[in-house]
Amino acid sequence: MERTVVRCVDGHVFSTTSFPMQKAERLGPGRLLRCPRCARLRSVVPVTLQKQ
Ligand SMILES: [Zn+2]
């Protein structure tokens, strides 16, 4: 299963296997996921490991 590294609005970086990439392309980069650090749903964006 592919893992996606994401970052919540508070700057917490974690990986998830449930990031809906296909829907993200339609609705924009931000998605709501449960952040393990915040312990609540947060708006997250995918983190690319490549330098930008
Ligand atoms: Zn967080």
mmCIF file of the protein (N, C-alpha, C, O) and its ligand, coordinates in Angstrom:
data_MODEL
# 
_entry.id   MODEL 
# 
loop_
_entity.id 
_entity.type 
_entity.pdbx_number_of_molecules 
1 polymer     1 
2 non-polymer 1 
# 
_entity_poly.entity_id                      1 
_entity_poly.type                           'polypeptide(L)' 
_entity_poly.nstd_linkage                   no 
_entity_poly.nstd_monomer                   no 
_entity_poly.pdbx_seq_one_letter_code       MERTVVRCVDGHVFSTTSFPMQKAERLGPGRLLRCPRCARLRSVVPVTLQKQ 
_entity_poly.pdbx_seq_one_letter_code_can   MERTVVRCVDGHVFSTTSFPMQKAERLGPGRLLRCPRCARLRSVVPVTLQKQ 
_entity_poly.pdbx_strand_id                 A 
# 
loop_
_entity_poly_seq.entity_id 
_entity_poly_seq.num 
_entity_poly_seq.mon_id 
_entity_poly_seq.hetero 
1 1  MET n 
1 2  GLU n 
1 3  ARG n 
1 4  THR n 
1 5  VAL n 
1 6  VAL n 
1 7  ARG n 
1 8  CYS n 
1 9  VAL n 
1 10 ASP n 
1 11 GLY n 
1 12 HIS n 
1 13 VAL n 
1 14 PHE n 
1 15 SER n 
1 16 THR n 
1 17 THR n 
1 18 SER n 
1 19 PHE n 
1 20 PRO n 
1 21 MET n 
1 22 GLN n 
1 23 LYS n 
1 24 ALA n 
1 25 GLU n 
1 26 ARG n 
1 27 LEU n 
1 28 GLY n 
1 29 PRO n 
1 30 GLY n 
1 31 ARG n 
1 32 LEU n 
1 33 LEU n 
1 34 ARG n 
1 35 CYS n 
1 36 PRO n 
1 37 ARG n 
1 38 CYS n 
1 39 ALA n 
1 40 ARG n 
1 41 LEU n 
1 42 ARG n 
1 43 SER n 
1 44 VAL n 
1 45 VAL n 
1 46 PRO n 
1 47 VAL n 
1 48 THR n 
1 49 LEU n 
1 50 GLN n 
1 51 LYS n 
1 52 GLN n 
# 
loop_
_struct_asym.id 
_struct_asym.entity_id 
A 1 
B 2 
# 
loop_
_chem_comp.id 
_chem_comp.type 
_chem_comp.mon_nstd_flag 
ALA 'L-peptide linking' y 
ARG 'L-peptide linking' y 
ASP 'L-peptide linking' y 
CYS 'L-peptide linking' y 
GLN 'L-peptide linking' y 
GLU 'L-peptide linking' y 
GLY 'peptide linking'   y 
HIS 'L-peptide linking' y 
LEU 'L-peptide linking' y 
LYS 'L-peptide linking' y 
MET 'L-peptide linking' y 
PHE 'L-peptide linking' y 
PRO 'L-peptide linking' y 
SER 'L-peptide linking' y 
THR 'L-peptide linking' y 
VAL 'L-peptide linking' y 
ZN  non-polymer         . 
# 
_pdbx_entity_nonpoly.entity_id   2 
_pdbx_entity_nonpoly.name        ? 
_pdbx_entity_nonpoly.comp_id     ZN 
# 
_pdbx_nonpoly_scheme.asym_id         B 
_pdbx_nonpoly_scheme.entity_id       2 
_pdbx_nonpoly_scheme.mon_id          ZN 
_pdbx_nonpoly_scheme.ndb_seq_num     1 
_pdbx_nonpoly_scheme.pdb_seq_num     101 
_pdbx_nonpoly_scheme.auth_seq_num    101 
_pdbx_nonpoly_scheme.pdb_mon_id      ZN 
_pdbx_nonpoly_scheme.auth_mon_id     ZN 
_pdbx_nonpoly_scheme.pdb_strand_id   A 
_pdbx_nonpoly_scheme.pdb_ins_code    . 
# 
loop_
_atom_site.group_PDB 
_atom_site.id 
_atom_site.type_symbol 
_atom_site.label_atom_id 
_atom_site.label_alt_id 
_atom_site.label_comp_id 
_atom_site.label_asym_id 
_atom_site.label_entity_id 
_atom_site.label_seq_id 
_atom_site.pdbx_PDB_ins_code 
_atom_site.Cartn_x 
_atom_site.Cartn_y 
_atom_site.Cartn_z 
_atom_site.occupancy 
_atom_site.B_iso_or_equiv 
_atom_site.pdbx_formal_charge 
_atom_site.auth_seq_id 
_atom_site.auth_comp_id 
_atom_site.auth_asym_id 
_atom_site.auth_atom_id 
_atom_site.pdbx_PDB_model_num 
ATOM   1   N  N  . MET A 1 1  ? 0.858   -1.200 0.000  1.00 0.00 ? 1   MET A N  1 
ATOM   2   C  CA . MET A 1 1  ? 0.000   0.000  0.000  1.00 0.00 ? 1   MET A CA 1 
ATOM   3   C  C  . MET A 1 1  ? 0.893   1.248  0.000  1.00 0.00 ? 1   MET A C  1 
ATOM   4   O  O  . MET A 1 1  ? 1.863   1.331  0.753  1.00 0.00 ? 1   MET A O  1 
ATOM   5   N  N  . GLU A 1 2  ? 0.562   2.174  -0.821 1.00 0.00 ? 2   GLU A N  1 
ATOM   6   C  CA . GLU A 1 2  ? 1.394   3.358  -0.966 1.00 0.00 ? 2   GLU A CA 1 
ATOM   7   C  C  . GLU A 1 2  ? 1.113   4.342  0.170  1.00 0.00 ? 2   GLU A C  1 
ATOM   8   O  O  . GLU A 1 2  ? -0.036  4.563  0.553  1.00 0.00 ? 2   GLU A O  1 
ATOM   9   N  N  . ARG A 1 3  ? 2.175   4.919  0.689  1.00 0.00 ? 3   ARG A N  1 
ATOM   10  C  CA . ARG A 1 3  ? 2.034   5.878  1.778  1.00 0.00 ? 3   ARG A CA 1 
ATOM   11  C  C  . ARG A 1 3  ? 2.281   7.286  1.251  1.00 0.00 ? 3   ARG A C  1 
ATOM   12  O  O  . ARG A 1 3  ? 3.128   7.520  0.388  1.00 0.00 ? 3   ARG A O  1 
ATOM   13  N  N  . THR A 1 4  ? 1.510   8.206  1.803  1.00 0.00 ? 4   THR A N  1 
ATOM   14  C  CA . THR A 1 4  ? 1.654   9.594  1.404  1.00 0.00 ? 4   THR A CA 1 
ATOM   15  C  C  . THR A 1 4  ? 2.045   10.426 2.621  1.00 0.00 ? 4   THR A C  1 
ATOM   16  O  O  . THR A 1 4  ? 1.410   10.332 3.672  1.00 0.00 ? 4   THR A O  1 
ATOM   17  N  N  . VAL A 1 5  ? 3.081   11.230 2.480  1.00 0.00 ? 5   VAL A N  1 
ATOM   18  C  CA . VAL A 1 5  ? 3.486   12.121 3.565  1.00 0.00 ? 5   VAL A CA 1 
ATOM   19  C  C  . VAL A 1 5  ? 2.706   13.422 3.442  1.00 0.00 ? 5   VAL A C  1 
ATOM   20  O  O  . VAL A 1 5  ? 2.673   14.055 2.387  1.00 0.00 ? 5   VAL A O  1 
ATOM   21  N  N  . VAL A 1 6  ? 2.081   13.802 4.551  1.00 0.00 ? 6   VAL A N  1 
ATOM   22  C  CA . VAL A 1 6  ? 1.262   15.008 4.539  1.00 0.00 ? 6   VAL A CA 1 
ATOM   23  C  C  . VAL A 1 6  ? 1.661   15.905 5.716  1.00 0.00 ? 6   VAL A C  1 
ATOM   24  O  O  . VAL A 1 6  ? 2.323   15.457 6.652  1.00 0.00 ? 6   VAL A O  1 
ATOM   25  N  N  . ARG A 1 7  ? 1.257   17.152 5.657  1.00 0.00 ? 7   ARG A N  1 
ATOM   26  C  CA . ARG A 1 7  ? 1.541   18.113 6.728  1.00 0.00 ? 7   ARG A CA 1 
ATOM   27  C  C  . ARG A 1 7  ? 0.252   18.831 7.081  1.00 0.00 ? 7   ARG A C  1 
ATOM   28  O  O  . ARG A 1 7  ? -0.450  19.342 6.209  1.00 0.00 ? 7   ARG A O  1 
ATOM   29  N  N  . CYS A 1 8  ? -0.053  18.865 8.386  1.00 0.00 ? 8   CYS A N  1 
ATOM   30  C  CA . CYS A 1 8  ? -1.272  19.541 8.815  1.00 0.00 ? 8   CYS A CA 1 
ATOM   31  C  C  . CYS A 1 8  ? -1.022  21.045 8.936  1.00 0.00 ? 8   CYS A C  1 
ATOM   32  O  O  . CYS A 1 8  ? 0.108   21.514 8.800  1.00 0.00 ? 8   CYS A O  1 
ATOM   33  N  N  . VAL A 1 9  ? -2.076  21.774 9.190  1.00 0.00 ? 9   VAL A N  1 
ATOM   34  C  CA . VAL A 1 9  ? -1.981  23.229 9.210  1.00 0.00 ? 9   VAL A CA 1 
ATOM   35  C  C  . VAL A 1 9  ? -1.111  23.721 10.360 1.00 0.00 ? 9   VAL A C  1 
ATOM   36  O  O  . VAL A 1 9  ? -0.648  24.861 10.343 1.00 0.00 ? 9   VAL A O  1 
ATOM   37  N  N  . ASP A 1 10 ? -0.885  22.870 11.360 1.00 0.00 ? 10  ASP A N  1 
ATOM   38  C  CA . ASP A 1 10 ? -0.026  23.239 12.475 1.00 0.00 ? 10  ASP A CA 1 
ATOM   39  C  C  . ASP A 1 10 ? 1.425   22.824 12.255 1.00 0.00 ? 10  ASP A C  1 
ATOM   40  O  O  . ASP A 1 10 ? 2.275   23.027 13.122 1.00 0.00 ? 10  ASP A O  1 
ATOM   41  N  N  . GLY A 1 11 ? 1.703   22.238 11.085 1.00 0.00 ? 11  GLY A N  1 
ATOM   42  C  CA . GLY A 1 11 ? 3.076   21.896 10.756 1.00 0.00 ? 11  GLY A CA 1 
ATOM   43  C  C  . GLY A 1 11 ? 3.484   20.493 11.129 1.00 0.00 ? 11  GLY A C  1 
ATOM   44  O  O  . GLY A 1 11 ? 4.658   20.140 11.013 1.00 0.00 ? 11  GLY A O  1 
ATOM   45  N  N  . HIS A 1 12 ? 2.533   19.679 11.578 1.00 0.00 ? 12  HIS A N  1 
ATOM   46  C  CA . HIS A 1 12 ? 2.839   18.296 11.927 1.00 0.00 ? 12  HIS A CA 1 
ATOM   47  C  C  . HIS A 1 12 ? 2.935   17.465 10.649 1.00 0.00 ? 12  HIS A C  1 
ATOM   48  O  O  . HIS A 1 12 ? 2.020   17.460 9.825  1.00 0.00 ? 12  HIS A O  1 
ATOM   49  N  N  . VAL A 1 13 ? 4.046   16.770 10.502 1.00 0.00 ? 13  VAL A N  1 
ATOM   50  C  CA . VAL A 1 13 ? 4.243   15.935 9.316  1.00 0.00 ? 13  VAL A CA 1 
ATOM   51  C  C  . VAL A 1 13 ? 4.053   14.482 9.704  1.00 0.00 ? 13  VAL A C  1 
ATOM   52  O  O  . VAL A 1 13 ? 4.656   14.003 10.664 1.00 0.00 ? 13  VAL A O  1 
ATOM   53  N  N  . PHE A 1 14 ? 3.223   13.791 8.964  1.00 0.00 ? 14  PHE A N  1 
ATOM   54  C  CA . PHE A 1 14 ? 3.006   12.369 9.214  1.00 0.00 ? 14  PHE A CA 1 
ATOM   55  C  C  . PHE A 1 14 ? 2.625   11.703 7.899  1.00 0.00 ? 14  PHE A C  1 
ATOM   56  O  O  . PHE A 1 14 ? 2.271   12.362 6.922  1.00 0.00 ? 14  PHE A O  1 
ATOM   57  N  N  . SER A 1 15 ? 2.710   10.375 7.907  1.00 0.00 ? 15  SER A N  1 
ATOM   58  C  CA . SER A 1 15 ? 2.372   9.642  6.688  1.00 0.00 ? 15  SER A CA 1 
ATOM   59  C  C  . SER A 1 15 ? 1.035   8.950  6.872  1.00 0.00 ? 15  SER A C  1 
ATOM   60  O  O  . SER A 1 15 ? 0.645   8.591  7.983  1.00 0.00 ? 15  SER A O  1 
ATOM   61  N  N  . THR A 1 16 ? 0.344   8.771  5.760  1.00 0.00 ? 16  THR A N  1 
ATOM   62  C  CA . THR A 1 16 ? -0.956  8.137  5.792  1.00 0.00 ? 16  THR A CA 1 
ATOM   63  C  C  . THR A 1 16 ? -1.102  7.223  4.593  1.00 0.00 ? 16  THR A C  1 
ATOM   64  O  O  . THR A 1 16 ? -0.484  7.444  3.552  1.00 0.00 ? 16  THR A O  1 
ATOM   65  N  N  . THR A 1 17 ? -1.914  6.205  4.742  1.00 0.00 ? 17  THR A N  1 
ATOM   66  C  CA . THR A 1 17 ? -2.176  5.324  3.614  1.00 0.00 ? 17  THR A CA 1 
ATOM   67  C  C  . THR A 1 17 ? -3.544  5.601  3.021  1.00 0.00 ? 17  THR A C  1 
ATOM   68  O  O  . THR A 1 17 ? -3.962  4.948  2.065  1.00 0.00 ? 17  THR A O  1 
ATOM   69  N  N  . SER A 1 18 ? -4.238  6.570  3.593  1.00 0.00 ? 18  SER A N  1 
ATOM   70  C  CA . SER A 1 18 ? -5.628  6.790  3.174  1.00 0.00 ? 18  SER A CA 1 
ATOM   71  C  C  . SER A 1 18 ? -5.820  8.131  2.485  1.00 0.00 ? 18  SER A C  1 
ATOM   72  O  O  . SER A 1 18 ? -6.949  8.600  2.335  1.00 0.00 ? 18  SER A O  1 
ATOM   73  N  N  . PHE A 1 19 ? -4.724  8.749  2.067  1.00 0.00 ? 19  PHE A N  1 
ATOM   74  C  CA . PHE A 1 19 ? -4.879  10.053 1.429  1.00 0.00 ? 19  PHE A CA 1 
ATOM   75  C  C  . PHE A 1 19 ? -5.532  9.884  0.064  1.00 0.00 ? 19  PHE A C  1 
ATOM   76  O  O  . PHE A 1 19 ? -4.982  9.208  -0.806 1.00 0.00 ? 19  PHE A O  1 
ATOM   77  N  N  . PRO A 1 20 ? -6.693  10.487 -0.132 1.00 0.00 ? 20  PRO A N  1 
ATOM   78  C  CA . PRO A 1 20 ? -7.417  10.296 -1.406 1.00 0.00 ? 20  PRO A CA 1 
ATOM   79  C  C  . PRO A 1 20 ? -6.870  11.194 -2.505 1.00 0.00 ? 20  PRO A C  1 
ATOM   80  O  O  . PRO A 1 20 ? -7.396  12.277 -2.765 1.00 0.00 ? 20  PRO A O  1 
ATOM   81  N  N  . MET A 1 21 ? -5.812  10.727 -3.138 1.00 0.00 ? 21  MET A N  1 
ATOM   82  C  CA . MET A 1 21 ? -5.136  11.560 -4.134 1.00 0.00 ? 21  MET A CA 1 
ATOM   83  C  C  . MET A 1 21 ? -6.029  11.879 -5.323 1.00 0.00 ? 21  MET A C  1 
ATOM   84  O  O  . MET A 1 21 ? -5.982  12.987 -5.858 1.00 0.00 ? 21  MET A O  1 
ATOM   85  N  N  . GLN A 1 22 ? -6.834  10.925 -5.734 1.00 0.00 ? 22  GLN A N  1 
ATOM   86  C  CA . GLN A 1 22 ? -7.648  11.171 -6.922 1.00 0.00 ? 22  GLN A CA 1 
ATOM   87  C  C  . GLN A 1 22 ? -8.669  12.274 -6.673 1.00 0.00 ? 22  GLN A C  1 
ATOM   88  O  O  . GLN A 1 22 ? -8.875  13.144 -7.520 1.00 0.00 ? 22  GLN A O  1 
ATOM   89  N  N  . LYS A 1 23 ? -9.296  12.232 -5.521 1.00 0.00 ? 23  LYS A N  1 
ATOM   90  C  CA . LYS A 1 23 ? -10.254 13.284 -5.200 1.00 0.00 ? 23  LYS A CA 1 
ATOM   91  C  C  . LYS A 1 23 ? -9.545  14.607 -4.937 1.00 0.00 ? 23  LYS A C  1 
ATOM   92  O  O  . LYS A 1 23 ? -10.090 15.679 -5.199 1.00 0.00 ? 23  LYS A O  1 
ATOM   93  N  N  . ALA A 1 24 ? -8.318  14.519 -4.414 1.00 0.00 ? 24  ALA A N  1 
ATOM   94  C  CA . ALA A 1 24 ? -7.574  15.739 -4.114 1.00 0.00 ? 24  ALA A CA 1 
ATOM   95  C  C  . ALA A 1 24 ? -7.330  16.547 -5.379 1.00 0.00 ? 24  ALA A C  1 
ATOM   96  O  O  . ALA A 1 24 ? -7.323  17.778 -5.356 1.00 0.00 ? 24  ALA A O  1 
ATOM   97  N  N  . GLU A 1 25 ? -7.131  15.835 -6.481 1.00 0.00 ? 25  GLU A N  1 
ATOM   98  C  CA . GLU A 1 25 ? -6.883  16.554 -7.719 1.00 0.00 ? 25  GLU A CA 1 
ATOM   99  C  C  . GLU A 1 25 ? -8.123  17.328 -8.160 1.00 0.00 ? 25  GLU A C  1 
ATOM   100 O  O  . GLU A 1 25 ? -8.024  18.360 -8.823 1.00 0.00 ? 25  GLU A O  1 
ATOM   101 N  N  . ARG A 1 26 ? -9.266  16.820 -7.787 1.00 0.00 ? 26  ARG A N  1 
ATOM   102 C  CA . ARG A 1 26 ? -10.495 17.511 -8.191 1.00 0.00 ? 26  ARG A CA 1 
ATOM   103 C  C  . ARG A 1 26 ? -10.829 18.657 -7.244 1.00 0.00 ? 26  ARG A C  1 
ATOM   104 O  O  . ARG A 1 26 ? -11.272 19.723 -7.672 1.00 0.00 ? 26  ARG A O  1 
ATOM   105 N  N  . LEU A 1 27 ? -10.613 18.427 -5.965 1.00 0.00 ? 27  LEU A N  1 
ATOM   106 C  CA . LEU A 1 27 ? -11.093 19.393 -4.978 1.00 0.00 ? 27  LEU A CA 1 
ATOM   107 C  C  . LEU A 1 27 ? -10.001 20.329 -4.484 1.00 0.00 ? 27  LEU A C  1 
ATOM   108 O  O  . LEU A 1 27 ? -10.276 21.225 -3.685 1.00 0.00 ? 27  LEU A O  1 
ATOM   109 N  N  . GLY A 1 28 ? -8.762  20.138 -4.945 1.00 0.00 ? 28  GLY A N  1 
ATOM   110 C  CA . GLY A 1 28 ? -7.677  20.991 -4.499 1.00 0.00 ? 28  GLY A CA 1 
ATOM   111 C  C  . GLY A 1 28 ? -6.709  20.241 -3.614 1.00 0.00 ? 28  GLY A C  1 
ATOM   112 O  O  . GLY A 1 28 ? -6.979  19.101 -3.236 1.00 0.00 ? 28  GLY A O  1 
ATOM   113 N  N  . PRO A 1 29 ? -5.580  20.854 -3.270 1.00 0.00 ? 29  PRO A N  1 
ATOM   114 C  CA . PRO A 1 29 ? -4.523  20.154 -2.535 1.00 0.00 ? 29  PRO A CA 1 
ATOM   115 C  C  . PRO A 1 29 ? -4.861  19.892 -1.071 1.00 0.00 ? 29  PRO A C  1 
ATOM   116 O  O  . PRO A 1 29 ? -4.323  18.955 -0.481 1.00 0.00 ? 29  PRO A O  1 
ATOM   117 N  N  . GLY A 1 30 ? -5.731  20.687 -0.473 1.00 0.00 ? 30  GLY A N  1 
ATOM   118 C  CA . GLY A 1 30 ? -6.017  20.526 0.942  1.00 0.00 ? 30  GLY A CA 1 
ATOM   119 C  C  . GLY A 1 30 ? -7.070  19.466 1.186  1.00 0.00 ? 30  GLY A C  1 
ATOM   120 O  O  . GLY A 1 30 ? -8.078  19.413 0.481  1.00 0.00 ? 30  GLY A O  1 
ATOM   121 N  N  . ARG A 1 31 ? -6.839  18.603 2.202  1.00 0.00 ? 31  ARG A N  1 
ATOM   122 C  CA . ARG A 1 31 ? -7.812  17.569 2.552  1.00 0.00 ? 31  ARG A CA 1 
ATOM   123 C  C  . ARG A 1 31 ? -7.916  17.505 4.068  1.00 0.00 ? 31  ARG A C  1 
ATOM   124 O  O  . ARG A 1 31 ? -7.001  17.910 4.785  1.00 0.00 ? 31  ARG A O  1 
ATOM   125 N  N  . LEU A 1 32 ? -9.046  16.990 4.544  1.00 0.00 ? 32  LEU A N  1 
ATOM   126 C  CA . LEU A 1 32 ? -9.203  16.800 5.980  1.00 0.00 ? 32  LEU A CA 1 
ATOM   127 C  C  . LEU A 1 32 ? -8.777  15.387 6.350  1.00 0.00 ? 32  LEU A C  1 
ATOM   128 O  O  . LEU A 1 32 ? -9.302  14.405 5.824  1.00 0.00 ? 32  LEU A O  1 
ATOM   129 N  N  . LEU A 1 33 ? -7.817  15.302 7.265  1.00 0.00 ? 33  LEU A N  1 
ATOM   130 C  CA . LEU A 1 33 ? -7.379  14.010 7.776  1.00 0.00 ? 33  LEU A CA 1 
ATOM   131 C  C  . LEU A 1 33 ? -7.186  14.130 9.285  1.00 0.00 ? 33  LEU A C  1 
ATOM   132 O  O  . LEU A 1 33 ? -7.020  15.226 9.822  1.00 0.00 ? 33  LEU A O  1 
ATOM   133 N  N  . ARG A 1 34 ? -7.211  12.978 9.956  1.00 0.00 ? 34  ARG A N  1 
ATOM   134 C  CA . ARG A 1 34 ? -6.998  12.984 11.392 1.00 0.00 ? 34  ARG A CA 1 
ATOM   135 C  C  . ARG A 1 34 ? -5.498  13.043 11.670 1.00 0.00 ? 34  ARG A C  1 
ATOM   136 O  O  . ARG A 1 34 ? -4.770  12.096 11.374 1.00 0.00 ? 34  ARG A O  1 
ATOM   137 N  N  . CYS A 1 35 ? -5.040  14.153 12.238 1.00 0.00 ? 35  CYS A N  1 
ATOM   138 C  CA . CYS A 1 35 ? -3.630  14.308 12.571 1.00 0.00 ? 35  CYS A CA 1 
ATOM   139 C  C  . CYS A 1 35 ? -3.350  13.594 13.897 1.00 0.00 ? 35  CYS A C  1 
ATOM   140 O  O  . CYS A 1 35 ? -4.035  13.862 14.884 1.00 0.00 ? 35  CYS A O  1 
ATOM   141 N  N  . PRO A 1 36 ? -2.356  12.687 13.948 1.00 0.00 ? 36  PRO A N  1 
ATOM   142 C  CA . PRO A 1 36 ? -2.050  11.968 15.194 1.00 0.00 ? 36  PRO A CA 1 
ATOM   143 C  C  . PRO A 1 36 ? -1.486  12.887 16.273 1.00 0.00 ? 36  PRO A C  1 
ATOM   144 O  O  . PRO A 1 36 ? -1.551  12.550 17.455 1.00 0.00 ? 36  PRO A O  1 
ATOM   145 N  N  . ARG A 1 37 ? -0.947  14.013 15.902 1.00 0.00 ? 37  ARG A N  1 
ATOM   146 C  CA . ARG A 1 37 ? -0.378  14.955 16.864 1.00 0.00 ? 37  ARG A CA 1 
ATOM   147 C  C  . ARG A 1 37 ? -1.469  15.865 17.428 1.00 0.00 ? 37  ARG A C  1 
ATOM   148 O  O  . ARG A 1 37 ? -1.493  16.149 18.626 1.00 0.00 ? 37  ARG A O  1 
ATOM   149 N  N  . CYS A 1 38 ? -2.365  16.316 16.559 1.00 0.00 ? 38  CYS A N  1 
ATOM   150 C  CA . CYS A 1 38 ? -3.465  17.162 17.004 1.00 0.00 ? 38  CYS A CA 1 
ATOM   151 C  C  . CYS A 1 38 ? -4.598  16.322 17.596 1.00 0.00 ? 38  CYS A C  1 
ATOM   152 O  O  . CYS A 1 38 ? -5.401  16.824 18.382 1.00 0.00 ? 38  CYS A O  1 
ATOM   153 N  N  . ALA A 1 39 ? -4.661  15.028 17.213 1.00 0.00 ? 39  ALA A N  1 
ATOM   154 C  CA . ALA A 1 39 ? -5.720  14.117 17.649 1.00 0.00 ? 39  ALA A CA 1 
ATOM   155 C  C  . ALA A 1 39 ? -7.087  14.619 17.235 1.00 0.00 ? 39  ALA A C  1 
ATOM   156 O  O  . ALA A 1 39 ? -8.070  14.450 17.956 1.00 0.00 ? 39  ALA A O  1 
ATOM   157 N  N  . ARG A 1 40 ? -7.140  15.240 16.064 1.00 0.00 ? 40  ARG A N  1 
ATOM   158 C  CA . ARG A 1 40 ? -8.407  15.722 15.537 1.00 0.00 ? 40  ARG A CA 1 
ATOM   159 C  C  . ARG A 1 40 ? -8.266  15.911 14.036 1.00 0.00 ? 40  ARG A C  1 
ATOM   160 O  O  . ARG A 1 40 ? -7.160  15.872 13.496 1.00 0.00 ? 40  ARG A O  1 
ATOM   161 N  N  . LEU A 1 41 ? -9.376  16.114 13.377 1.00 0.00 ? 41  LEU A N  1 
ATOM   162 C  CA . LEU A 1 41 ? -9.337  16.345 11.941 1.00 0.00 ? 41  LEU A CA 1 
ATOM   163 C  C  . LEU A 1 41 ? -8.704  17.698 11.654 1.00 0.00 ? 41  LEU A C  1 
ATOM   164 O  O  . LEU A 1 41 ? -9.092  18.718 12.224 1.00 0.00 ? 41  LEU A O  1 
ATOM   165 N  N  . ARG A 1 42 ? -7.737  17.686 10.770 1.00 0.00 ? 42  ARG A N  1 
ATOM   166 C  CA . ARG A 1 42 ? -7.059  18.917 10.382 1.00 0.00 ? 42  ARG A CA 1 
ATOM   167 C  C  . ARG A 1 42 ? -6.979  18.985 8.861  1.00 0.00 ? 42  ARG A C  1 
ATOM   168 O  O  . ARG A 1 42 ? -7.031  17.955 8.189  1.00 0.00 ? 42  ARG A O  1 
ATOM   169 N  N  . SER A 1 43 ? -6.857  20.157 8.335  1.00 0.00 ? 43  SER A N  1 
ATOM   170 C  CA . SER A 1 43 ? -6.628  20.310 6.910  1.00 0.00 ? 43  SER A CA 1 
ATOM   171 C  C  . SER A 1 43 ? -5.165  20.023 6.622  1.00 0.00 ? 43  SER A C  1 
ATOM   172 O  O  . SER A 1 43 ? -4.279  20.654 7.199  1.00 0.00 ? 43  SER A O  1 
ATOM   173 N  N  . VAL A 1 44 ? -4.909  19.076 5.735  1.00 0.00 ? 44  VAL A N  1 
ATOM   174 C  CA . VAL A 1 44 ? -3.537  18.690 5.440  1.00 0.00 ? 44  VAL A CA 1 
ATOM   175 C  C  . VAL A 1 44 ? -3.256  18.864 3.947  1.00 0.00 ? 44  VAL A C  1 
ATOM   176 O  O  . VAL A 1 44 ? -4.166  18.867 3.119  1.00 0.00 ? 44  VAL A O  1 
ATOM   177 N  N  . VAL A 1 45 ? -1.994  19.004 3.637  1.00 0.00 ? 45  VAL A N  1 
ATOM   178 C  CA . VAL A 1 45 ? -1.564  19.060 2.244  1.00 0.00 ? 45  VAL A CA 1 
ATOM   179 C  C  . VAL A 1 45 ? -0.464  18.026 2.062  1.00 0.00 ? 45  VAL A C  1 
ATOM   180 O  O  . VAL A 1 45 ? 0.301   17.772 2.993  1.00 0.00 ? 45  VAL A O  1 
ATOM   181 N  N  . PRO A 1 46 ? -0.370  17.426 0.881  1.00 0.00 ? 46  PRO A N  1 
ATOM   182 C  CA . PRO A 1 46 ? 0.686   16.441 0.643  1.00 0.00 ? 46  PRO A CA 1 
ATOM   183 C  C  . PRO A 1 46 ? 2.049   17.098 0.620  1.00 0.00 ? 46  PRO A C  1 
ATOM   184 O  O  . PRO A 1 46 ? 2.205   18.213 0.123  1.00 0.00 ? 46  PRO A O  1 
ATOM   185 N  N  . VAL A 1 47 ? 3.038   16.400 1.160  1.00 0.00 ? 47  VAL A N  1 
ATOM   186 C  CA . VAL A 1 47 ? 4.406   16.900 1.191  1.00 0.00 ? 47  VAL A CA 1 
ATOM   187 C  C  . VAL A 1 47 ? 5.225   16.118 0.176  1.00 0.00 ? 47  VAL A C  1 
ATOM   188 O  O  . VAL A 1 47 ? 5.297   14.891 0.233  1.00 0.00 ? 47  VAL A O  1 
ATOM   189 N  N  . THR A 1 48 ? 5.829   16.825 -0.735 1.00 0.00 ? 48  THR A N  1 
ATOM   190 C  CA . THR A 1 48 ? 6.707   16.156 -1.690 1.00 0.00 ? 48  THR A CA 1 
ATOM   191 C  C  . THR A 1 48 ? 8.118   16.142 -1.136 1.00 0.00 ? 48  THR A C  1 
ATOM   192 O  O  . THR A 1 48 ? 8.574   17.113 -0.532 1.00 0.00 ? 48  THR A O  1 
ATOM   193 N  N  . LEU A 1 49 ? 8.804   15.026 -1.350 1.00 0.00 ? 49  LEU A N  1 
ATOM   194 C  CA . LEU A 1 49 ? 10.161  14.890 -0.830 1.00 0.00 ? 49  LEU A CA 1 
ATOM   195 C  C  . LEU A 1 49 ? 11.182  15.530 -1.770 1.00 0.00 ? 49  LEU A C  1 
ATOM   196 O  O  . LEU A 1 49 ? 12.363  15.638 -1.441 1.00 0.00 ? 49  LEU A O  1 
ATOM   197 N  N  . GLN A 1 50 ? 10.724  15.942 -2.911 1.00 0.00 ? 50  GLN A N  1 
ATOM   198 C  CA . GLN A 1 50 ? 11.642  16.577 -3.853 1.00 0.00 ? 50  GLN A CA 1 
ATOM   199 C  C  . GLN A 1 50 ? 11.801  18.048 -3.512 1.00 0.00 ? 50  GLN A C  1 
ATOM   200 O  O  . GLN A 1 50 ? 10.876  18.678 -2.998 1.00 0.00 ? 50  GLN A O  1 
ATOM   201 N  N  . LYS A 1 51 ? 12.969  18.591 -3.798 1.00 0.00 ? 51  LYS A N  1 
ATOM   202 C  CA . LYS A 1 51 ? 13.198  20.015 -3.572 1.00 0.00 ? 51  LYS A CA 1 
ATOM   203 C  C  . LYS A 1 51 ? 12.401  20.823 -4.582 1.00 0.00 ? 51  LYS A C  1 
ATOM   204 O  O  . LYS A 1 51 ? 12.275  20.447 -5.748 1.00 0.00 ? 51  LYS A O  1 
ATOM   205 N  N  . GLN A 1 52 ? 11.868  21.940 -4.109 1.00 0.00 ? 52  GLN A N  1 
ATOM   206 C  CA . GLN A 1 52 ? 11.043  22.749 -4.996 1.00 0.00 ? 52  GLN A CA 1 
ATOM   207 C  C  . GLN A 1 52 ? 11.740  24.056 -5.340 1.00 0.00 ? 52  GLN A C  1 
ATOM   208 O  O  . GLN A 1 52 ? 11.192  24.872 -6.081 1.00 0.00 ? 52  GLN A O  1 
HETATM 209 ZN ZN . ZN  B 2 .  ? -1.306  18.439 13.607 1.00 0.00 2 101 ZN  A ZN 1 
# 
